[in-house]
Amino acid sequence: MASYKDLFRYTSGRWLHDEQRQQALHYRRFNVDALKNVAVSSARAGGITGIRKLAEGRCNQVFHLQLTEGRQVIARIPTPLSGPPHLVTASEVATMKFLRNRLGLTQVPRVLSWSSRSEDTPVGAQYIIMDVADGVELHSVWHQLTMKQRLRLVHKWIIFESKVIQAFIGGSGYGSLYYRKDIPVEDARDLSVDGQIDEEFGQMYHPISSLSPTPNALGPGSLPISQLLTVAHLLLHGNPLRVFSYRRTISVSVAKYFIPSDERLVRPTLTLRDSNQGNIFLSREALERDGTIEISAVIDWQHTAVLPLYLTALIPRFIEQAEPVPEQAEEEFLKEKAYLRKAYHALYQETELDVVEVVAQADEDERTWMEMEDAVEGIEGVVGAESDGWVRNEDYERAVRANETLRRARVENLGKEERQGLGGVNPAEIWPFQGEAKS
């Protein structure tokens, strides 16, 4: 397996903070030959001609396997950071199969083979073998699309998304989807779709009654579900690593600001959280033929769950995270984005689904959060690092020096009042990127 070592470890960059631990959390060893055999068998191919790492991120390693007869498949192997191994993989597979087979959403790739328990497979790791996403990645053509085509895409996305949302109206609770056989009977909850209990699929979480934002749930001395939803809000709308690395206090006193009292806004809803331009594919044939917009594939359903509407009713990320065309004036770009946002709201009104964008946070708390975000982003910008300390390999040494110089300068220039405001905490110890620096 020596020749496969780069398939197991993270190779796309390095970290300024706690790098050894980060590498360990991104490392996943597996039996490459066994994975090849599974791919060949599940695709009913004659053999395999090659395997390469297609992408790697915080939660997954993604491999492209080229088979004989011109066939190809994708293999996804979760990293230790993805969560409880069996539950994460079992839920992702169940979600994909539910959407494709139950709801008829053929844009969700077909799962060919999978295992959620490393001890049950010769591969030695959890894996999912699936079809390659059909079409062209939205990110690669976004700047070439006209405004008319982008509006058409918004309309097509609403058609896709509303099928998922409508299926869970009147649902019985929140939680991740699973095959009933994959979760303990005592933990399983019925999954109600279109008013009917599904016999094959279920949920594992809490019934909706226990998630209601009642006054008692906010009382002192308890561990209310409101706190869970507060954390969920921060995880969904913020950066999970920052939530924990800065030890931001989640208290009962602020939890109530996150939970709407309107029952419509806490109804169970399922949507694709990470609707970025890299997870949506357009039909290449339709684009090349006459510029028609057809969504051909939607990928990355890991960690998808049925959640309260107010946590999921957001402008799609392919709009929110869009970047301007090179040399495009900022005013024009912002005007286009605002227009697409309005179109998303307007087109949803035609579906008669009361999906709204909710910002349920106290003004002062949000202001404090944004000030912290701005300060950290300023540090990231100077150092040239991502929020978890990630930098490109070729930038690592420069980033280490920049981080240490900035850290020392900021600590030395802190005023007396600022130091008192830290409550006796050494400012050097709470610097976002500790690296190899000594306090």
C-alpha positions in Angstrom: 0.0 0.0 0.0 3.0 2.3 0.1 2.2 3.7 -3.4 -1.3 4.7 -2.1 -0.2 6.8 0.9 -1.2 10.1 -0.8 -4.8 8.7 -1.2 -5.1 8.3 2.6 -3.7 11.7 3.8 -4.7 15.3 3.1 -2.4 16.8 0.4 -4.2 20.0 -0.7 -2.8 22.3 1.9 -1.4 22.7 5.4 -2.5 24.3 8.7 -1.0 27.1 10.8 -2.8 25.8 13.9 -2.4 22.3 15.4 -1.3 20.8 12.1 -0.4 17.3 13.4 -3.9 16.9 14.9 -5.5 18.4 11.7 -3.7 15.9 9.5 -4.8 13.0 11.8 -8.4 14.2 11.6 -8.2 14.2 7.8 -6.4 10.9 7.5 -8.3 7.8 6.5 -6.5 4.6 5.6 -8.4 1.9 3.6 -7.7 -1.1 1.3 -7.5 0.5 -2.1 -7.6 -2.8 -4.0 -10.7 -3.9 -2.1 -12.3 -0.6 -3.0 -11.5 -1.2 -6.6 -13.0 -4.6 -6.5 -16.2 -3.2 -4.9 -16.4 -0.6 -7.6 -16.0 -3.1 -10.4 -18.6 -5.4 -8.9 -21.2 -2.8 -8.2 -20.9 -1.2 -11.7 -20.8 -4.7 -13.3 -17.7 -3.7 -15.2 -15.0 -6.0 -16.6 -12.1 -4.3 -14.7 -10.6 -1.0 -13.6 -7.9 1.1 -15.3 -7.2 3.8 -12.7 -8.1 5.6 -9.5 -7.3 9.2 -8.6 -8.2 11.5 -5.8 -10.8 13.9 -7.2 -11.3 16.1 -4.2 -10.8 16.3 -0.5 -12.3 18.4 2.2 -13.1 18.5 5.9 -15.5 15.6 5.9 -14.7 13.4 2.8 -12.2 12.1 0.4 -13.6 11.7 -3.1 -12.1 9.4 -5.7 -12.7 8.9 -9.4 -12.4 5.4 -10.6 -12.1 4.7 -14.3 -13.5 1.3 -15.3 -13.3 -0.7 -18.5 -15.9 -0.3 -21.2 -15.6 3.5 -20.7 -17.5 3.4 -17.4 -16.6 5.5 -14.4 -17.9 5.9 -10.8 -17.3 8.0 -7.7 -16.2 6.7 -4.3 -16.7 8.8 -1.2 -14.9 7.9 2.0 -15.6 10.0 5.1 -12.9 11.4 7.3 -12.9 11.1 11.1 -14.2 14.7 11.2 -17.4 13.8 9.4 -19.1 12.5 12.6 -20.2 9.1 14.0 -19.0 6.7 11.2 -22.0 4.4 10.8 -24.7 7.1 11.3 -23.1 9.6 8.9 -22.8 7.2 6.0 -26.1 5.4 6.7 -28.0 8.6 6.8 -26.4 10.0 3.6 -27.3 6.9 1.7 -30.8 6.8 3.0 -31.3 10.4 2.2 -30.1 10.0 -1.4 -32.2 6.9 -2.0 -35.2 8.5 -0.4 -35.0 11.5 -2.7 -34.2 9.6 -5.8 -36.5 6.6 -5.4 -39.4 7.9 -3.2 -39.6 11.4 -4.6 -38.5 10.7 -8.1 -35.6 13.2 -8.1 -33.3 11.6 -10.6 -30.9 14.5 -10.3 -29.7 12.8 -7.1 -26.9 10.4 -8.1 -27.6 6.7 -8.0 -25.9 4.8 -5.1 -24.4 1.6 -6.5 -22.9 0.2 -3.3 -22.1 1.3 0.2 -21.0 0.2 3.7 -21.5 2.2 6.9 -19.5 -0.2 9.1 -15.7 -0.6 8.4 -15.6 -3.9 10.2 -18.1 -5.4 7.8 -16.2 -4.7 4.6 -12.7 -5.7 3.2 -12.3 -2.0 2.3 -11.7 -1.3 6.0 -13.5 2.0 5.9 -17.0 3.4 5.4 -17.7 4.1 1.7 -20.3 5.0 -0.9 -19.9 4.1 -4.6 -22.2 6.2 -6.8 -22.6 7.3 -10.4 -20.6 10.3 -11.6 -22.7 13.5 -11.6 -24.0 14.1 -15.0 -23.4 17.4 -16.7 -21.3 20.5 -16.2 -20.5 22.0 -12.8 -22.5 25.3 -12.3 -19.4 27.0 -11.0 -17.5 26.5 -14.3 -20.2 28.2 -16.4 -21.8 30.7 -14.0 -20.0 33.7 -15.4 -21.1 32.7 -18.9 -24.8 32.6 -18.1 -27.0 35.5 -19.0 -29.3 37.0 -16.4 -32.2 35.3 -18.2 -30.5 31.9 -17.9 -29.7 32.6 -14.2 -33.4 33.4 -13.6 -34.3 30.2 -15.3 -31.9 28.3 -13.0 -33.6 29.9 -10.0 -36.9 28.7 -11.3 -35.6 25.2 -11.9 -34.1 25.1 -8.4 -37.4 26.0 -6.8 -39.1 23.2 -8.7 -36.5 20.8 -7.4 -36.4 22.1 -3.9 -40.2 22.5 -3.5 -40.7 18.8 -4.2 -38.6 18.0 -1.1 -40.2 20.6 1.1 -43.8 19.6 0.2 -43.0 16.0 1.0 -42.5 16.8 4.6 -45.4 19.2 5.3 -47.3 17.7 8.2 -44.3 15.6 9.2 -43.9 14.2 12.7 -40.5 15.4 13.8 -37.0 16.5 13.1 -33.9 14.4 12.5 -31.7 12.6 10.0 -33.2 10.0 7.6 -32.2 6.4 7.9 -33.3 3.0 6.8 -35.2 1.6 9.8 -32.9 -1.4 9.8 -29.9 0.8 10.4 -30.9 2.4 13.7 -31.9 1.0 17.1 -35.6 0.3 17.4 -35.8 2.3 20.6 -34.2 5.4 18.9 -36.3 5.3 15.7 -39.0 7.8 15.0 -41.7 7.3 12.4 -41.2 9.3 9.2 -44.4 10.8 7.9 -44.5 11.7 4.2 -47.6 13.1 2.6 -49.5 12.1 5.7 -48.4 8.4 5.5 -46.0 6.6 7.8 -43.1 5.2 5.7 -42.4 1.5 6.4 -38.9 1.5 5.1 -37.4 4.8 6.2 -37.4 6.4 9.6 -35.8 9.2 11.6 -33.6 9.4 14.6 -33.8 12.5 16.7 -36.7 14.1 18.7 -40.4 14.2 18.1 -41.8 17.6 17.2 -43.6 18.0 20.5 -40.3 18.1 22.4 -38.9 20.8 20.2 -41.7 23.3 20.8 -40.4 26.6 22.1 -42.6 26.6 25.2 -41.9 28.9 28.2 -41.1 25.8 30.4 -38.4 24.8 27.9 -36.6 28.1 28.6 -36.7 27.7 32.4 -33.6 27.8 34.5 -31.9 24.6 35.6 -32.9 22.6 32.6 -31.2 21.5 29.3 -33.9 22.7 26.9 -34.2 21.8 23.3 -34.0 25.5 22.7 -30.3 25.4 23.4 -29.9 22.6 20.9 -31.6 24.7 18.3 -29.5 27.7 19.3 -26.3 25.7 18.7 -27.9 24.4 15.4 -28.5 28.0 14.3 -24.8 28.9 14.9 -23.6 25.7 13.2 -25.8 26.4 10.2 -25.2 30.1 9.8 -21.8 30.5 11.3 -18.6 28.5 11.2 -18.7 25.4 13.5 -15.0 25.5 14.2 -15.3 29.1 15.4 -18.3 28.3 17.6 -16.2 25.9 19.6 -12.6 27.3 19.2 -13.7 30.7 20.6 -15.9 29.0 23.3 -18.8 31.3 22.6 -21.3 30.9 25.5 -24.7 29.6 24.5 -27.1 30.5 27.3 -30.7 30.0 28.0 -31.1 33.8 28.2 -30.4 34.2 24.5 -31.8 31.0 23.2 -35.4 32.4 23.0 -34.3 34.9 20.5 -33.4 32.1 18.0 -36.8 30.3 18.1 -39.8 31.9 16.3 -43.2 31.6 18.1 -45.0 31.2 14.7 -45.7 27.5 14.3 -45.3 27.7 10.6 -41.6 28.5 11.0 -40.8 25.5 13.1 -42.5 22.9 10.9 -40.2 20.0 9.7 -38.4 20.9 6.5 -35.7 19.1 4.4 -33.5 21.1 2.0 -30.0 20.8 0.7 -27.9 23.0 3.0 -24.9 23.3 0.9 -26.4 24.4 -2.4 -23.2 26.0 -3.6 -22.2 26.2 -7.3 -19.9 23.1 -7.0 -22.8 20.9 -5.9 -25.2 21.7 -8.8 -24.7 20.4 -12.3 -26.4 21.6 -15.5 -27.2 19.5 -18.6 -24.3 20.0 -21.0 -26.4 18.8 -23.9 -29.1 21.4 -23.3 -26.6 24.2 -22.8 -24.8 23.5 -26.0 -27.9 22.9 -28.0 -29.8 26.1 -27.4 -28.7 27.5 -24.0 -31.6 25.8 -22.1 -31.1 25.4 -18.4 -31.8 22.0 -17.0 -30.5 20.8 -13.6 -28.9 17.4 -14.3 -27.3 16.5 -10.9 -27.3 17.7 -7.3 -24.7 16.2 -5.0 -23.4 16.2 -1.4 -26.3 15.2 0.8 -24.1 14.4 3.7 -25.4 15.8 7.1 -28.8 16.6 5.5 -31.5 16.5 8.1 -35.2 17.5 8.6 -35.0 20.7 10.6 -37.3 23.6 11.6 -38.2 25.7 8.6 -36.6 28.8 9.9 -33.2 27.1 9.9 -33.5 26.0 6.3 -35.4 28.7 4.5 -32.4 30.6 3.2 -31.4 32.1 -0.1 -29.5 29.3 -2.0 -25.8 29.5 -1.7 -25.3 29.5 -5.5 -26.8 33.0 -5.3 -25.3 34.2 -2.0 -21.8 33.0 -2.7 -21.7 34.0 -6.3 -18.6 36.1 -7.3 -18.5 39.0 -9.7 -17.4 38.5 -13.3 -13.7 39.7 -13.7 -13.6 43.5 -14.0 -17.4 43.8 -13.2 -18.3 46.9 -11.2 -19.3 46.1 -7.6 -22.5 48.2 -7.9 -23.6 46.2 -10.9 -22.7 42.9 -9.3 -24.7 43.7 -6.1 -27.6 44.8 -8.1 -27.7 41.5 -10.0 -27.5 39.5 -6.8 -30.3 41.5 -5.2 -32.4 40.9 -8.3 -31.8 37.1 -8.1 -32.7 37.2 -4.4 -36.0 38.9 -5.1 -36.7 36.5 -7.9 -36.2 33.6 -5.6 -38.8 35.0 -3.1 -41.2 36.0 -5.9 -41.1 32.6 -7.6 -41.6 30.8 -4.3 -44.8 32.7 -3.8 -46.2 31.1 -6.9 -45.7 27.6 -5.3 -48.0 28.7 -2.4 -45.4 27.4 0.1 -44.9 29.9 2.9 -41.1 29.7 2.8 -39.5 32.8 4.2 -36.0 33.9 5.1 -35.7 34.3 8.8 -33.1 36.1 10.9 -34.0 35.2 14.4 -31.3 36.7 16.5 -31.2 39.6 19.0 -29.8 42.7 17.4 -27.1 43.2 20.0 -26.0 39.6 19.9 -25.7 39.6 16.2 -23.8 42.9 16.3 -21.3 41.3 18.7 -21.0 38.2 16.6 -20.3 40.2 13.5 -17.7 42.3 15.2 -15.9 39.2 16.2 -16.2 37.8 12.7 -14.8 41.0 11.2 -11.9 40.9 13.5 -11.0 37.3 12.8 -11.5 37.8 9.1 -9.1 40.7 9.3 -6.5 38.4 10.8 -7.2 35.7 8.2 -6.7 38.3 5.4 -3.3 39.5 6.6 -2.0 36.0 7.3 -3.6 34.5 4.2 -5.3 31.6 6.0 -8.8 30.0 6.1 -10.8 30.0 9.3 -9.3 26.7 10.5 -5.8 27.8 9.8 -5.6 26.1 6.3 -3.1 27.5 3.8 -1.8 26.3 0.5 1.4 24.3 0.7 3.5 26.9 -1.1 2.3 29.7 1.2 2.9 27.9 4.5 6.3 29.4 5.6 5.3 32.9 4.6 2.0 32.5 6.5 3.8 31.3 9.7 6.0 34.3 9.7 3.1 36.7 9.0 1.0 35.1 11.8 3.7 35.4 14.4 4.5 39.0 13.5 0.9 40.0 13.6 0.2 38.1 16.9 3.1 39.8 18.7 2.2 43.2 17.4 -1.5 42.9 18.5 -0.6 41.6 21.9 2.0 44.2 22.6 -0.3 47.1 21.5 -3.3 46.0 23.7 -4.3 48.8 26.0 -4.9 48.5 29.7 -8.7 48.5 29.4 -8.6 45.9 26.6 -6.5 43.6 28.8 -8.9 44.1 31.7 -11.8 43.2 29.4 -10.2 39.8 28.9 -10.7 38.9 32.5 -7.2 37.9 33.2 -6.8 35.7 30.1 -3.5 35.9 28.4 -4.3 37.4 25.0 -1.6 35.3 23.3 -3.4 32.2 24.3 -6.7 33.1 22.5 -5.1 34.1 19.3 -6.9 32.2 16.5 -3.8 30.6 15.0 -1.4 29.4 17.7 0.9 27.6 15.3 4.4 27.1 16.7 4.4 30.4 18.4 5.4 30.6 22.1 3.5 32.9 24.5 
